[in-house]
């Protein structure tokens, strides 16, 4: 994981959990937080940021072509 990539987890007093992945692009944010979703249970809502729609800077062109 790059040093500028991190995951914030917030738990409200009511027990609502918010997970925010910073510094990830494309679907790497979902890959990085998958373990939390599996452990915490049912996902209520997913809100994708503009970084999700940016191309992953770490993939080579062959990987990108295989995923499309």
N, C-alpha and C positions, 0 to 999 in steps of 0.2 A: 504494500500500500504506500502510495506517495505521501510525503509529509503534509501536503496541503489537502489531503483527503481525510475526512473524518465523519463520524456518524454521531448525531445528537439524539438522545432519547429523553423525552419529557413525559412525566406522569403527572396529571392534574390531581387536585385533591379528590375529585370524583372518580379517579381511576382511569380516565381516558389517556391513552398512550399515543404520543406523536413521535414519529421517527423521521429525521431529516438527514439525508446523505449529502454532504458538502464535497465539492471538488470532483465529482464523478460525472462522466458524460455517457450518453447512450444508455443502454440497458445495464451497464456496470453498476449503477446505483441499486438496481433491484437484485443483482447478484450479491452485492456486498451486504444487503440488509435481509436477504432470504432467511438466514439463520434466526434472526429476531422474529420474523413473521411466523416461522415454524414453531418457535418456543412460546410466543405470546398468544398464539391462537388466531381466531378469525379476524380477517382484515375488514375494517369498517369502510374505509375509503382510501383511495390512492390518488394523490394529486401530483402530477408530474410537472417539474419545472422546465424552463427553457433549456437547461443543460441536458435534460433527457433527450431532446430533439437534436442536439449537436452530435456530430460524429465523434466516436471514441478516438481520441488522439493516440492511444496505445496500440491500436490494431493495425496490422499491415493490410495492404489492399486485397490480398487473397482472402483474409479472414472476413473482411467487409463484404466481399462478393458472395461468400458462402452463406452469409446470414440474410441476404436480401432475396 
